[in-house]
Amino acid sequence: MNHILIANRGEIAVRIIRACQDLDITTTAIYAEDDESAMHVGKADHAVGLEGSGARAYLDIDQVVQAAVDAGADAIHPGYGFLSESAEFAAAVEAAGLTYIGPSVEALGTFGDKAKARELAESQGVPVLSGISRAVTLDEARDFFDATAGGVMLKAVSGGGGRGMRVVLEADELEDAYKRCSSEAAAAFGQDAVYVEQFVANARHIEVQIVGDGSGAVSHVWERECSLQRRHQKIVEIAPSPNLDTGVRSAICDAAVKLGQAVNYRGLGTIEFLLDDDSQAFYFMEANARLQVEHTVTEETTGVDLVQSQIRVCSGATLPDLHLTQDEIPAPRGYAVQLRINMETLGRDGSVKPSGGRLQRFEVPTGPGIRTDTYGYQGYVTSPNYDSLLAKLIVHSPSGDFAAAIGRTRRALGDFEIQGVATNKEFLQAVLEHPDVQANSVTTGFIDQHMGVFAGAEEKATGEAGVIAGARVDTRDPLAVLDHGKSGDGVSGGGPEFLELVDTELPPGTVAVRAPMQGTVVSFEVEPGDEVYEGKLVLVMEAMKMEHEVRSDVSGIVQSLGVEPGDAIFEGHPLILLSEQDVAKGEEGAAEELDLDYIRPDLQEVFDRQAAGHDENRPEAVAKRRKTGHRTARENVADLCDEGTFIEYGSVVVAGQRRRRSMEDLIENTTGDGMVCGLGQINGDLFGEDRSRAMIMSYDYMVLAGTQGMKNHAKKDRLFEVAEEFRLPTVLFAEGGGGRPGDTDGTGVAGLDCWAFTFFARLSGLVPIVGITTGRCFAGNAVLLGCCDVIIATEGTNIGIGGPAMIEGGGLGVFR
């Protein structure tokens, strides 16, 4: 293999070029008409232009293969994305007498079809989630949803990367989700087929890197943790998984190798699994028969150059030749973390929009263990035609301290200088600063669940003017119009057009529906002459690998369409021009008559769950409490706080004992997990609202004797953080029995793998801390009580580190 054409663009094209240079292999890059200024064009030995712009040019099989033939290449490397998992493309490459750097056509046909891959896993005894292992109709998906508890996942049969994927938890969401998945799949992979499987709510994403030489010999190069995702798209990747059980790791790696051996796998591949964080059961999810975006972290922790290995096995080398038999692959050394630096803006509500413009400053961090894979450079003008990924920051820490690896990554990210284009840098910093991330105590839903917290870090003051594609746009001027114009910056080659502010005003009596984000127009729902009312669906855009419905914020009659399907546009571009007039909603958009007293079943369930922990719904527990002469936790909190000011946090959680108790039992007897807590006001009539706010936390002795369980600790972790951030006086009712040994849903002991004690200690000297107790207060409860500035204890209180049961059980303090 002497000459490789790289059928890709961006940072992965640059990465492949570097590997080829190390192997003394000539390279030819390809580029679309709007992509000539990309870095990979200048890094390759040769470059060939394609007809067409955007992804469509890179997806043109005939054109790409002919470019390789004309260039005299003897092989094609597909990278990832685009044609990398297309069996049709691999067959065309081989038909032209060239080597395809990837799996066989047959393996691609199996793994490239997610339904067939599920069937293979089932045949090999690898666990899979319940589902339908083939393309399904909407009616079939609806039938499966009706028969499945907990929701379903719709997925594109072809492709991956988060495209064509939707979680459906409500029946009335299914039809729209099915439509969007099908459309996204068709746009990204050329096939609109989707399949359906069971949804696992509390899951981690573990994937295994495999390498094979096509003879049936397959090895794994260990696993990666990819649970930090936003809307099913990976944001942070880690190798190896910091807290994966050794037995589970071995079983998952063995399953991945078994699947590779079943198809005589050749080259690099990634076998992805879902790990149920509650039961620790794992399930095959999909196989990516290609080089993976996050291959970098595996390279850094093992020292194996995966891209060179992929090229060499596809040119005929065996695993023994490359010293990649299983016993020769080194164990991971330390931890590596990869951050995906995306061009995007994050709204306060957590909504994400792609961004673009000119890179006015672009300086990557340097130092030991720091690597940046990118196609960006100062002066480069981005294009809305392509993915928003700008760079991958990879940081390796050779020590076995995962927290140290995260710390090094945070520092490197802080040194990454990017100006001219909005990125997710602040968002990533906020993610890395979260204690749960530093402890890798996360699941695939973690980022989405905490998006409100992370979005605050992304907010930036822009004054009265906004920035769109590098041009300043006075947002106070309602007649400002954006139009296409050349960048005029002297960037050589066919740089992309982008939007500039021009002086043209909209004709009198007209209004425009503008693009709410940067992206590509997929389809219009209206045409000239149609009536449009405020809120009407007018078109669909694709951005951030997802399709988005655009609804009009003005009303009128459509005069003209400002763009065509397939056009890539920046935020703010006029999409539809309307003759302004009032248009009433017809039957299509008319609001249904609502019964304001009606409570939906799902909302009623929320009310019922909240009420389950109230005293009036626990008469037996309250009566038992009364017999001991004590008050309830809720009575104490209500008497302390000004009436109507207490806002409870985490009222519906239950004890982490789902492996040995039914949910009905847990809801009835452990709602709140032994802790009533939240924000309230104390003596607001004297000090005013701002100065009377306090954090109030009370162990609930009527729930498992006020012991400290998993969710109990999680609630304290969060509220101690809030108390520190907002300087809130804290009152702790500490009665209870300390650590609880009966929780089964975690990997730690009694939920003690937490930050509560650290966070509470940080409050000392920062805010007043008042501890109150009555009855028995032992172990962890007594530790927190002892840290308080003021301690109030009733007569007859027992305070100690070891409770009576522990002392007597150990034979201590017992006279015989």
GIGIGI-V579175 format. One line per field, one symbol per residue. ss: DSSP state (2 for helix, 1 for strand, 0 for the rest). phi: phi as a letter, one per 40 degrees, with the letter a starting at -180 (. if undefined). burial: # if it has 16 or more other ideal C-beta (glycine too) atoms within 10 Angstrom, else .. Layout:
BEGIN
ss->???
phi->???
burial->???
END
This chain:
BEGIN
ss->001111000222222222222200011111100000002222200111100002222200222222222220001110000000002222222220001110002222222012222222222000010011000002222222220000011111010000001111002222222222222222222000011111000011111111111000011111111111110011111110000002222222222222222200011111111111000001111111000000222222220002222222220000000000022200000011111111111100000111000100111000000111110000001000000011111111100002222222222222001110001022222222202222000000022220222222220000001111001111000000111110000000000001111100000001111100011111110000001100001111111001111110000111111000000110000111111100000000000000000000222222222220002220222222222000002222222200000011000000000000002222222200001111111002222022221111111000022201022222222222222222001111100100100000000000000002222222000000111110011102222222000111100001110002222220000000
phi->.babcbcaagccccccdccccccfbcbbcbacccbcccdccccccbabcbchbgcdccccddcccccccccgcbabbcgbgfccbccccdccccccgbccciccdcccccccbcccccccdcccgccbccibcacbcccccccccccbcggbbcbccbgiggcgbacbbbdcccccccccccccccccbgbccbbbaccbcbbbbbbbcbabbgchcbbbbgbbcbccbbfgbcbbbbbcccbcddccdccccccccdccccbfcbgcabbbbcbccccgcbbcbabbcacbdcddccdccbgcccccccccccchccccdcfbcdcccccdbgbbbbbccbcabbcccgcbbcbaibccaabccbhdgbbbbabcacgcbcbccbdccbabcbbbbcccccdcccccccccccccbbbhbcbcdcccccccccdccccfcbbccdcccbdccccccccbcbgcbbbbfgccbcccccbcbbacaccgbgccgccccacbcbccbcddgbbbcbccacibccabbbadgccbbcgccbabbbafgbcbcbbcbbbibccabcabdgccbcdgccbbbbccacbcccccbccccbccccbcdcccccdcccccccdcbbccccccccccgbccdcccccccccdgbcbcbgcbcbccbccbbcccccccbbdgfgabaibabbfcccbgcccbcacbbbcbccbffgccbccdccccdccccccccbfbdbbbcbdicgcbcccbcbccbfgccbbdccccccccgcbcbbbbaagcbbfdcccccccccbbbbccgcbbacbcdccccccgcgbcb
burial->#.##################..#.########.########.##..####..###.#####..##.##..#.###############.#####....########.#########.##.##....#.##.######....##.##..#...#################.....#..#############.##########..############..##########################.#...##..##.######.#################...#####################.############...#..#.#....#..###############...#.########..#.##...########..########.##########....##.##.###.##..#.#.#############.#.############..##..##.##........#####.#......###....#.......#######....#...#############.#.#...####..#.###########.#.#.###.##.###...############....#............................##.#..#..##..#....#####.###.##...##.###########.......#..##############.#.......##############################.##...#############..#.##...##..####.##..#...#.#################.##..#.#...#.#..##.............
END
